Amino acid sequence: MVTVGLAFVSALVGWSATAALAAYAQRRPSVASVAWLVAALGMTVGLSAAVVGAMFDFGDLTFRLLQIGISLVGPLYLGWGALEHGVRSFQGRFTSRLFVTAFTIVPLVVLSVDRLSGRFGASFPGLADHYDLIPRVLVNGAQAVALVFLVVGLIGVARRGGRDLSADLSVLGLVALSLVLSVAVGRLGLGPGGPVLMLGAIAALWGACALGARPRRGLEDDYDDYDDDYYDDDDYVYDDDDDADAEPAASMEEPVRRKRRNADTYADHRGGAPVREAAPPRGRGVITIYTLAEGQSAGFDQLAAAVVAHVAEHEPDTLMFACHTVPSAPLQRIVYAMYRDELAREEHERQPHVIEFARRGAAFVTATNVIELSLSGAAASDGLAAMLMPH
């Protein structure tokens, strides 16, 4: 009965953690958050099957569900989420997704249909207690891939550095702990200790996602200070003086200049045949329509002005980020964003000032509509960024 009680508590915490991770994935959508949600769901389903197995003795179905959840799905998707969290390379991410697909489908089918051997009991069984050689080899391969994913993610975070390095390393450290505990229970069973260690694995993953969702670098205080500076600093007081407009306009024009360096110009083709260059990545656009609560326009506009300035200063791959008022609808604001590519959009959504804007802006907004765009053609002048700056 001790094993039953511990397994029940582990499964209950697992379902709670899965619900929390689902909310985290909705609040900060990314491939990493979805991967960790799948890992939590797999481990929780396995623990739920273990409750039945510990109560009435394990059988074919409960054993298979337990091992698929804690030996295959949990470790593999924990490692993949770590790689997605730490690596920004498109090629690296694409390669990892191919491996995840292969090491999910094939082992899942084999673990579901391969014959089992040995007698079952009420304690947590190990992988080798009932599976033959081929399922064990496939699970070992999937776990080795998960370990490689984890190491690559750690290397990516270490190379990226920055002031968030310690927080990112803490997130991946908790993910690594969850992975190790899940693999240990799947391989060894460990009797009554199995559900206890799985409780630790679920708690570590829960803590990793909670830490990843927390605003970093003391952003809330910095944001307050920035709001004060934004309205008090002469560099950001916009009037008819041309000098006041010069520095903000320059900061906004930097992404445009970077874009034009990679583009063909008519001058390049004078006197010779056109030079064919690789096609640039297709831009991504997002239109967000906010409906504000009555009397909340000033507060929202202040937050929007602050985040626009942050984007201009820190996000060279966000090509344009503009907030519009609607004269015919005073309680509506339309934010238009154009990104260099999909990775630039993901990076934008991970920025602390964007997270803080979403958190604070919720107090002023009654409804939000999002329209996603994929660039098929465009034309723009060099003066676009300067025109979009407030005067």
GUSE-40577 format. One record per residue (C-alpha): residue number from 1; residue in one letter; chain; z, y, x. Coordinates in steps of 0.5 Angstrom, whole numbers. Layout:
(loti NUM; 'A'; 'A'; (Z; Y; X)) ...
// end
This chain:
(loti 1; 'M'; 'A'; (0; 0; 0)) (loti 2; 'V'; 'A'; (1; 5; 6)) (loti 3; 'T'; 'A'; (-6; 4; 8)) (loti 4; 'V'; 'A'; (-8; 5; 0)) (loti 5; 'G'; 'A'; (-4; 12; 0)) (loti 6; 'L'; 'A'; (-7; 14; 7)) (loti 7; 'A'; 'A'; (-14; 13; 5)) (loti 8; 'F'; 'A'; (-13; 16; -2)) (loti 9; 'V'; 'A'; (-10; 23; 2)) (loti 10; 'S'; 'A'; (-16; 23; 7)) (loti 11; 'A'; 'A'; (-21; 22; 1)) (loti 12; 'L'; 'A'; (-18; 27; -3)) (loti 13; 'V'; 'A'; (-18; 32; 3)) (loti 14; 'G'; 'A'; (-25; 30; 4)) (loti 15; 'W'; 'A'; (-27; 32; -3)) (loti 16; 'S'; 'A'; (-23; 39; -2)) (loti 17; 'A'; 'A'; (-26; 40; 5)) (loti 18; 'T'; 'A'; (-33; 38; 2)) (loti 19; 'A'; 'A'; (-33; 44; -3)) (loti 20; 'A'; 'A'; (-30; 49; 2)) (loti 21; 'L'; 'A'; (-36; 47; 6)) (loti 22; 'A'; 'A'; (-41; 48; 0)) (loti 23; 'A'; 'A'; (-38; 55; -1)) (loti 24; 'Y'; 'A'; (-39; 56; 6)) (loti 25; 'A'; 'A'; (-46; 54; 6)) (loti 26; 'Q'; 'A'; (-48; 58; 0)) (loti 27; 'R'; 'A'; (-44; 65; 3)) (loti 28; 'R'; 'A'; (-47; 64; 10)) (loti 29; 'P'; 'A'; (-54; 59; 9)) (loti 30; 'S'; 'A'; (-56; 56; 15)) (loti 31; 'V'; 'A'; (-58; 49; 18)) (loti 32; 'A'; 'A'; (-52; 48; 22)) (loti 33; 'S'; 'A'; (-48; 50; 15)) (loti 34; 'V'; 'A'; (-52; 45; 11)) (loti 35; 'A'; 'A'; (-52; 40; 17)) (loti 36; 'W'; 'A'; (-44; 40; 17)) (loti 37; 'L'; 'A'; (-44; 40; 9)) (loti 38; 'V'; 'A'; (-48; 33; 10)) (loti 39; 'A'; 'A'; (-43; 30; 15)) (loti 40; 'A'; 'A'; (-37; 32; 11)) (loti 41; 'L'; 'A'; (-40; 29; 5)) (loti 42; 'G'; 'A'; (-42; 23; 8)) (loti 43; 'M'; 'A'; (-35; 22; 11)) (loti 44; 'T'; 'A'; (-32; 23; 4)) (loti 45; 'V'; 'A'; (-36; 18; 1)) (loti 46; 'G'; 'A'; (-34; 13; 6)) (loti 47; 'L'; 'A'; (-27; 15; 5)) (loti 48; 'S'; 'A'; (-27; 14; -2)) (loti 49; 'A'; 'A'; (-30; 7; -2)) (loti 50; 'A'; 'A'; (-25; 6; 3)) (loti 51; 'V'; 'A'; (-20; 7; -2)) (loti 52; 'V'; 'A'; (-23; 2; -7)) (loti 53; 'G'; 'A'; (-23; -3; -1)) (loti 54; 'A'; 'A'; (-16; -2; 1)) (loti 55; 'M'; 'A'; (-14; -3; -6)) (loti 56; 'F'; 'A'; (-18; -9; -7)) (loti 57; 'D'; 'A'; (-20; -12; -1)) (loti 58; 'F'; 'A'; (-26; -9; 3)) (loti 59; 'G'; 'A'; (-33; -12; 0)) (loti 60; 'D'; 'A'; (-40; -12; 2)) (loti 61; 'L'; 'A'; (-41; -5; -2)) (loti 62; 'T'; 'A'; (-35; -2; 0)) (loti 63; 'F'; 'A'; (-36; -4; 8)) (loti 64; 'R'; 'A'; (-43; -1; 8)) (loti 65; 'L'; 'A'; (-41; 6; 5)) (loti 66; 'L'; 'A'; (-35; 6; 10)) (loti 67; 'Q'; 'A'; (-40; 5; 16)) (loti 68; 'I'; 'A'; (-46; 9; 13)) (loti 69; 'G'; 'A'; (-41; 15; 12)) (loti 70; 'I'; 'A'; (-36; 15; 18)) (loti 71; 'S'; 'A'; (-41; 11; 24)) (loti 72; 'L'; 'A'; (-48; 14; 22)) (loti 73; 'V'; 'A'; (-48; 20; 17)) (loti 74; 'G'; 'A'; (-42; 24; 20)) (loti 75; 'P'; 'A'; (-43; 24; 27)) (loti 76; 'L'; 'A'; (-50; 25; 27)) (loti 77; 'Y'; 'A'; (-50; 31; 23)) (loti 78; 'L'; 'A'; (-44; 34; 26)) (loti 79; 'G'; 'A'; (-48; 33; 33)) (loti 80; 'W'; 'A'; (-54; 36; 30)) (loti 81; 'G'; 'A'; (-50; 42; 26)) (loti 82; 'A'; 'A'; (-47; 44; 33)) (loti 83; 'L'; 'A'; (-54; 44; 36)) (loti 84; 'E'; 'A'; (-57; 48; 31)) (loti 85; 'H'; 'A'; (-51; 53; 32)) (loti 86; 'G'; 'A'; (-52; 54; 39)) (loti 87; 'V'; 'A'; (-59; 53; 40)) (loti 88; 'R'; 'A'; (-64; 59; 39)) (loti 89; 'S'; 'A'; (-70; 56; 41)) (loti 90; 'F'; 'A'; (-75; 54; 36)) (loti 91; 'Q'; 'A'; (-78; 48; 40)) (loti 92; 'G'; 'A'; (-71; 45; 41)) (loti 93; 'R'; 'A'; (-69; 46; 34)) (loti 94; 'F'; 'A'; (-76; 43; 31)) (loti 95; 'T'; 'A'; (-75; 37; 36)) (loti 96; 'S'; 'A'; (-68; 36; 34)) (loti 97; 'R'; 'A'; (-70; 35; 27)) (loti 98; 'L'; 'A'; (-75; 30; 28)) (loti 99; 'F'; 'A'; (-70; 26; 32)) (loti 100; 'V'; 'A'; (-65; 27; 26)) (loti 101; 'T'; 'A'; (-70; 24; 21)) (loti 102; 'A'; 'A'; (-72; 18; 25)) (loti 103; 'F'; 'A'; (-64; 16; 26)) (loti 104; 'T'; 'A'; (-62; 17; 19)) (loti 105; 'I'; 'A'; (-68; 14; 15)) (loti 106; 'V'; 'A'; (-68; 7; 20)) (loti 107; 'P'; 'A'; (-61; 6; 21)) (loti 108; 'L'; 'A'; (-59; 8; 14)) (loti 109; 'V'; 'A'; (-64; 2; 11)) (loti 110; 'V'; 'A'; (-62; -3; 16)) (loti 111; 'L'; 'A'; (-54; -2; 15)) (loti 112; 'S'; 'A'; (-56; -2; 7)) (loti 113; 'V'; 'A'; (-59; -9; 7)) (loti 114; 'D'; 'A'; (-57; -13; 14)) (loti 115; 'R'; 'A'; (-53; -19; 12)) (loti 116; 'L'; 'A'; (-46; -18; 14)) (loti 117; 'S'; 'A'; (-41; -24; 17)) (loti 118; 'G'; 'A'; (-34; -25; 17)) (loti 119; 'R'; 'A'; (-28; -25; 12)) (loti 120; 'F'; 'A'; (-26; -18; 9)) (loti 121; 'G'; 'A'; (-19; -16; 9)) (loti 122; 'A'; 'A'; (-15; -9; 6)) (loti 123; 'S'; 'A'; (-15; -6; 13)) (loti 124; 'F'; 'A'; (-20; -1; 16)) (loti 125; 'P'; 'A'; (-26; -6; 19)) (loti 126; 'G'; 'A'; (-29; -4; 25)) (loti 127; 'L'; 'A'; (-37; -4; 26)) (loti 128; 'A'; 'A'; (-38; -10; 30)) (loti 129; 'D'; 'A'; (-33; -14; 25)) (loti 130; 'H'; 'A'; (-38; -15; 20)) (loti 131; 'Y'; 'A'; (-45; -13; 23)) (loti 132; 'D'; 'A'; (-50; -16; 27)) (loti 133; 'L'; 'A'; (-53; -14; 34)) (loti 134; 'I'; 'A'; (-59; -10; 31)) (loti 135; 'P'; 'A'; (-55; -5; 26)) (loti 136; 'R'; 'A'; (-50; -4; 32)) (loti 137; 'V'; 'A'; (-55; -2; 37)) (loti 138; 'L'; 'A'; (-58; 3; 32)) (loti 139; 'V'; 'A'; (-51; 6; 30)) (loti 140; 'N'; 'A'; (-50; 6; 38)) (loti 141; 'G'; 'A'; (-57; 10; 39)) (loti 142; 'A'; 'A'; (-55; 15; 33)) (loti 143; 'Q'; 'A'; (-48; 16; 36)) (loti 144; 'A'; 'A'; (-52; 17; 43)) (loti 145; 'V'; 'A'; (-56; 22; 40)) (loti 146; 'A'; 'A'; (-51; 26; 36)) (loti 147; 'L'; 'A'; (-47; 27; 43)) (loti 148; 'V'; 'A'; (-53; 29; 46)) (loti 149; 'F'; 'A'; (-54; 34; 41)) (loti 150; 'L'; 'A'; (-47; 37; 42)) (loti 151; 'V'; 'A'; (-48; 38; 49)) (loti 152; 'V'; 'A'; (-54; 42; 48)) (loti 153; 'G'; 'A'; (-51; 46; 43)) (loti 154; 'L'; 'A'; (-45; 47; 48)) (loti 155; 'I'; 'A'; (-50; 49; 53)) (loti 156; 'G'; 'A'; (-54; 54; 49)) (loti 157; 'V'; 'A'; (-47; 57; 47)) (loti 158; 'A'; 'A'; (-45; 58; 54)) (loti 159; 'R'; 'A'; (-52; 61; 56)) (loti 160; 'R'; 'A'; (-52; 66; 51)) (loti 161; 'G'; 'A'; (-45; 68; 52)) (loti 162; 'G'; 'A'; (-43; 75; 49)) (loti 163; 'R'; 'A'; (-36; 77; 46)) (loti 164; 'D'; 'A'; (-37; 71; 41)) (loti 165; 'L'; 'A'; (-37; 66; 47)) (loti 166; 'S'; 'A'; (-29; 64; 46)) (loti 167; 'A'; 'A'; (-30; 63; 38)) (loti 168; 'D'; 'A'; (-37; 59; 38)) (loti 169; 'L'; 'A'; (-34; 55; 44)) (loti 170; 'S'; 'A'; (-28; 54; 39)) (loti 171; 'V'; 'A'; (-32; 52; 33)) (loti 172; 'L'; 'A'; (-36; 47; 37)) (loti 173; 'G'; 'A'; (-30; 44; 40)) (loti 174; 'L'; 'A'; (-27; 43; 33)) (loti 175; 'V'; 'A'; (-34; 39; 31)) (loti 176; 'A'; 'A'; (-33; 35; 38)) (loti 177; 'L'; 'A'; (-26; 33; 36)) (loti 178; 'S'; 'A'; (-29; 31; 29)) (loti 179; 'L'; 'A'; (-34; 27; 32)) (loti 180; 'V'; 'A'; (-30; 23; 37)) (loti 181; 'L'; 'A'; (-25; 21; 31)) (loti 182; 'S'; 'A'; (-30; 19; 26)) (loti 183; 'V'; 'A'; (-34; 15; 32)) (loti 184; 'A'; 'A'; (-27; 12; 34)) (loti 185; 'V'; 'A'; (-25; 10; 27)) (loti 186; 'G'; 'A'; (-32; 7; 25)) (loti 187; 'R'; 'A'; (-32; 3; 32)) (loti 188; 'L'; 'A'; (-25; 0; 32)) (loti 189; 'G'; 'A'; (-22; 1; 25)) (loti 190; 'L'; 'A'; (-15; 2; 27)) (loti 191; 'G'; 'A'; (-12; -1; 21)) (loti 192; 'P'; 'A'; (-7; 4; 18)) (loti 193; 'G'; 'A'; (-9; 9; 23)) (loti 194; 'G'; 'A'; (-16; 9; 21)) (loti 195; 'P'; 'A'; (-15; 14; 15)) (loti 196; 'V'; 'A'; (-10; 18; 19)) (loti 197; 'L'; 'A'; (-15; 19; 24)) (loti 198; 'M'; 'A'; (-21; 21; 19)) (loti 199; 'L'; 'A'; (-16; 26; 16)) (loti 200; 'G'; 'A'; (-16; 29; 23)) (loti 201; 'A'; 'A'; (-23; 29; 23)) (loti 202; 'I'; 'A'; (-24; 32; 16)) (loti 203; 'A'; 'A'; (-19; 37; 18)) (loti 204; 'A'; 'A'; (-22; 39; 25)) (loti 205; 'L'; 'A'; (-29; 40; 21)) (loti 206; 'W'; 'A'; (-26; 44; 16)) (loti 207; 'G'; 'A'; (-23; 49; 21)) (loti 208; 'A'; 'A'; (-29; 49; 25)) (loti 209; 'C'; 'A'; (-33; 52; 19)) (loti 210; 'A'; 'A'; (-27; 57; 17)) (loti 211; 'L'; 'A'; (-27; 59; 24)) (loti 212; 'G'; 'A'; (-35; 60; 24)) (loti 213; 'A'; 'A'; (-34; 64; 17)) (loti 214; 'R'; 'A'; (-29; 69; 20)) (loti 215; 'P'; 'A'; (-32; 76; 22)) (loti 216; 'R'; 'A'; (-31; 77; 29)) (loti 217; 'R'; 'A'; (-29; 82; 35)) (loti 218; 'G'; 'A'; (-25; 85; 30)) (loti 219; 'L'; 'A'; (-31; 88; 26)) (loti 220; 'E'; 'A'; (-27; 90; 20)) (loti 221; 'D'; 'A'; (-23; 95; 25)) (loti 222; 'D'; 'A'; (-29; 97; 28)) (loti 223; 'Y'; 'A'; (-33; 98; 22)) (loti 224; 'D'; 'A'; (-28; 103; 19)) (loti 225; 'D'; 'A'; (-28; 107; 26)) (loti 226; 'Y'; 'A'; (-36; 107; 25)) (loti 227; 'D'; 'A'; (-36; 109; 18)) (loti 228; 'D'; 'A'; (-31; 115; 21)) (loti 229; 'D'; 'A'; (-36; 117; 27)) (loti 230; 'Y'; 'A'; (-42; 116; 22)) (loti 231; 'Y'; 'A'; (-40; 122; 18)) (loti 232; 'D'; 'A'; (-37; 126; 24)) (loti 233; 'D'; 'A'; (-41; 125; 30)) (loti 234; 'D'; 'A'; (-46; 130; 31)) (loti 235; 'D'; 'A'; (-51; 125; 33)) (loti 236; 'Y'; 'A'; (-51; 122; 26)) (loti 237; 'V'; 'A'; (-51; 129; 22)) (loti 238; 'Y'; 'A'; (-58; 130; 19)) (loti 239; 'D'; 'A'; (-60; 137; 18)) (loti 240; 'D'; 'A'; (-66; 141; 19)) (loti 241; 'D'; 'A'; (-65; 141; 26)) (loti 242; 'D'; 'A'; (-70; 137; 30)) (loti 243; 'D'; 'A'; (-65; 135; 36)) (loti 244; 'A'; 'A'; (-61; 132; 31)) (loti 245; 'D'; 'A'; (-66; 127; 29)) (loti 246; 'A'; 'A'; (-69; 125; 36)) (loti 247; 'E'; 'A'; (-64; 120; 38)) (loti 248; 'P'; 'A'; (-64; 116; 31)) (loti 249; 'A'; 'A'; (-71; 116; 31)) (loti 250; 'A'; 'A'; (-72; 113; 38)) (loti 251; 'S'; 'A'; (-67; 108; 37)) (loti 252; 'M'; 'A'; (-71; 106; 30)) (loti 253; 'E'; 'A'; (-78; 106; 34)) (loti 254; 'E'; 'A'; (-76; 101; 40)) (loti 255; 'P'; 'A'; (-78; 95; 35)) (loti 256; 'V'; 'A'; (-84; 98; 34)) (loti 257; 'R'; 'A'; (-86; 99; 41)) (loti 258; 'R'; 'A'; (-84; 92; 43)) (loti 259; 'K'; 'A'; (-89; 90; 37)) (loti 260; 'R'; 'A'; (-95; 94; 40)) (loti 261; 'R'; 'A'; (-94; 91; 47)) (loti 262; 'N'; 'A'; (-96; 84; 44)) (loti 263; 'A'; 'A'; (-102; 87; 40)) (loti 264; 'D'; 'A'; (-109; 88; 42)) (loti 265; 'T'; 'A'; (-111; 95; 42)) (loti 266; 'Y'; 'A'; (-118; 98; 41)) (loti 267; 'A'; 'A'; (-118; 101; 48)) (loti 268; 'D'; 'A'; (-117; 94; 51)) (loti 269; 'H'; 'A'; (-124; 92; 48)) (loti 270; 'R'; 'A'; (-128; 98; 50)) (loti 271; 'G'; 'A'; (-133; 96; 55)) (loti 272; 'G'; 'A'; (-132; 89; 55)) (loti 273; 'A'; 'A'; (-132; 83; 50)) (loti 274; 'P'; 'A'; (-125; 82; 46)) (loti 275; 'V'; 'A'; (-120; 78; 49)) (loti 276; 'R'; 'A'; (-117; 73; 45)) (loti 277; 'E'; 'A'; (-110; 72; 45)) (loti 278; 'A'; 'A'; (-105; 67; 41)) (loti 279; 'A'; 'A'; (-103; 69; 34)) (loti 280; 'P'; 'A'; (-97; 73; 34)) (loti 281; 'P'; 'A'; (-91; 69; 29)) (loti 282; 'R'; 'A'; (-92; 71; 22)) (loti 283; 'G'; 'A'; (-87; 76; 20)) (loti 284; 'R'; 'A'; (-82; 75; 14)) (loti 285; 'G'; 'A'; (-80; 80; 9)) (loti 286; 'V'; 'A'; (-74; 80; 4)) (loti 287; 'I'; 'A'; (-73; 85; -2)) (loti 288; 'T'; 'A'; (-66; 85; -4)) (loti 289; 'I'; 'A'; (-65; 89; -11)) (loti 290; 'Y'; 'A'; (-57; 91; -12)) (loti 291; 'T'; 'A'; (-55; 94; -19)) (loti 292; 'L'; 'A'; (-49; 98; -18)) (loti 293; 'A'; 'A'; (-42; 99; -22)) (loti 294; 'E'; 'A'; (-41; 105; -25)) (loti 295; 'G'; 'A'; (-39; 111; -20)) (loti 296; 'Q'; 'A'; (-40; 106; -14)) (loti 297; 'S'; 'A'; (-46; 109; -11)) (loti 298; 'A'; 'A'; (-43; 114; -6)) (loti 299; 'G'; 'A'; (-39; 108; -3)) (loti 300; 'F'; 'A'; (-45; 103; -3)) (loti 301; 'D'; 'A'; (-49; 108; 0)) (loti 302; 'Q'; 'A'; (-44; 110; 6)) (loti 303; 'L'; 'A'; (-44; 102; 7)) (loti 304; 'A'; 'A'; (-51; 102; 7)) (loti 305; 'A'; 'A'; (-52; 108; 12)) (loti 306; 'A'; 'A'; (-47; 104; 17)) (loti 307; 'V'; 'A'; (-51; 98; 17)) (loti 308; 'V'; 'A'; (-58; 101; 18)) (loti 309; 'A'; 'A'; (-55; 104; 24)) (loti 310; 'H'; 'A'; (-52; 98; 27)) (loti 311; 'V'; 'A'; (-59; 94; 25)) (loti 312; 'A'; 'A'; (-63; 100; 29)) (loti 313; 'E'; 'A'; (-58; 99; 35)) (loti 314; 'H'; 'A'; (-57; 92; 36)) (loti 315; 'E'; 'A'; (-63; 88; 32)) (loti 316; 'P'; 'A'; (-70; 89; 36)) (loti 317; 'D'; 'A'; (-73; 83; 32)) (loti 318; 'T'; 'A'; (-71; 86; 25)) (loti 319; 'L'; 'A'; (-78; 91; 25)) (loti 320; 'M'; 'A'; (-75; 95; 19)) (loti 321; 'F'; 'A'; (-69; 95; 15)) (loti 322; 'A'; 'A'; (-69; 101; 10)) (loti 323; 'C'; 'A'; (-65; 102; 4)) (loti 324; 'H'; 'A'; (-68; 106; -2)) (loti 325; 'T'; 'A'; (-66; 109; -8)) (loti 326; 'V'; 'A'; (-69; 109; -15)) (loti 327; 'P'; 'A'; (-70; 116; -18)) (loti 328; 'S'; 'A'; (-71; 113; -25)) (loti 329; 'A'; 'A'; (-65; 108; -24)) (loti 330; 'P'; 'A'; (-59; 111; -21)) (loti 331; 'L'; 'A'; (-55; 105; -21)) (loti 332; 'Q'; 'A'; (-60; 101; -17)) (loti 333; 'R'; 'A'; (-61; 100; -9)) (loti 334; 'I'; 'A'; (-67; 97; -6)) (loti 335; 'V'; 'A'; (-66; 94; 1)) (loti 336; 'Y'; 'A'; (-73; 92; 4)) (loti 337; 'A'; 'A'; (-72; 88; 11)) (loti 338; 'M'; 'A'; (-78; 86; 15)) (loti 339; 'Y'; 'A'; (-77; 81; 21)) (loti 340; 'R'; 'A'; (-81; 78; 27)) (loti 341; 'D'; 'A'; (-80; 71; 25)) (loti 342; 'E'; 'A'; (-76; 66; 21)) (loti 343; 'L'; 'A'; (-71; 66; 27)) (loti 344; 'A'; 'A'; (-70; 73; 27)) (loti 345; 'R'; 'A'; (-68; 73; 20)) (loti 346; 'E'; 'A'; (-63; 68; 21)) (loti 347; 'E'; 'A'; (-60; 72; 27)) (loti 348; 'H'; 'A'; (-60; 78; 23)) (loti 349; 'E'; 'A'; (-56; 74; 17)) (loti 350; 'R'; 'A'; (-51; 72; 23)) (loti 351; 'Q'; 'A'; (-49; 79; 25)) (loti 352; 'P'; 'A'; (-42; 81; 24)) (loti 353; 'H'; 'A'; (-44; 88; 21)) (loti 354; 'V'; 'A'; (-49; 84; 16)) (loti 355; 'I'; 'A'; (-43; 79; 14)) (loti 356; 'E'; 'A'; (-38; 85; 13)) (loti 357; 'F'; 'A'; (-43; 89; 9)) (loti 358; 'A'; 'A'; (-44; 83; 4)) (loti 359; 'R'; 'A'; (-36; 82; 4)) (loti 360; 'R'; 'A'; (-35; 90; 3)) (loti 361; 'G'; 'A'; (-41; 91; -2)) (loti 362; 'A'; 'A'; (-39; 86; -7)) (loti 363; 'A'; 'A'; (-34; 91; -9)) (loti 364; 'F'; 'A'; (-39; 96; -11)) (loti 365; 'V'; 'A'; (-45; 91; -14)) (loti 366; 'T'; 'A'; (-45; 88; -21)) (loti 367; 'A'; 'A'; (-52; 84; -20)) (loti 368; 'T'; 'A'; (-56; 82; -14)) (loti 369; 'N'; 'A'; (-63; 80; -14)) (loti 370; 'V'; 'A'; (-67; 77; -8)) (loti 371; 'I'; 'A'; (-75; 76; -7)) (loti 372; 'E'; 'A'; (-77; 73; 0)) (loti 373; 'L'; 'A'; (-84; 75; 3)) (loti 374; 'S'; 'A'; (-88; 72; 8)) (loti 375; 'L'; 'A'; (-93; 77; 11)) (loti 376; 'S'; 'A'; (-100; 75; 10)) (loti 377; 'G'; 'A'; (-103; 82; 12)) (loti 378; 'A'; 'A'; (-101; 89; 14)) (loti 379; 'A'; 'A'; (-102; 96; 17)) (loti 380; 'A'; 'A'; (-97; 101; 19)) (loti 381; 'S'; 'A'; (-97; 108; 23)) (loti 382; 'D'; 'A'; (-93; 109; 29)) (loti 383; 'G'; 'A'; (-89; 115; 25)) (loti 384; 'L'; 'A'; (-87; 110; 20)) (loti 385; 'A'; 'A'; (-80; 109; 23)) (loti 386; 'A'; 'A'; (-79; 116; 24)) (loti 387; 'M'; 'A'; (-81; 117; 17)) (loti 388; 'L'; 'A'; (-76; 112; 14)) (loti 389; 'M'; 'A'; (-70; 115; 18)) (loti 390; 'P'; 'A'; (-66; 120; 13)) (loti 391; 'H'; 'A'; (-67; 128; 15)) 
// end
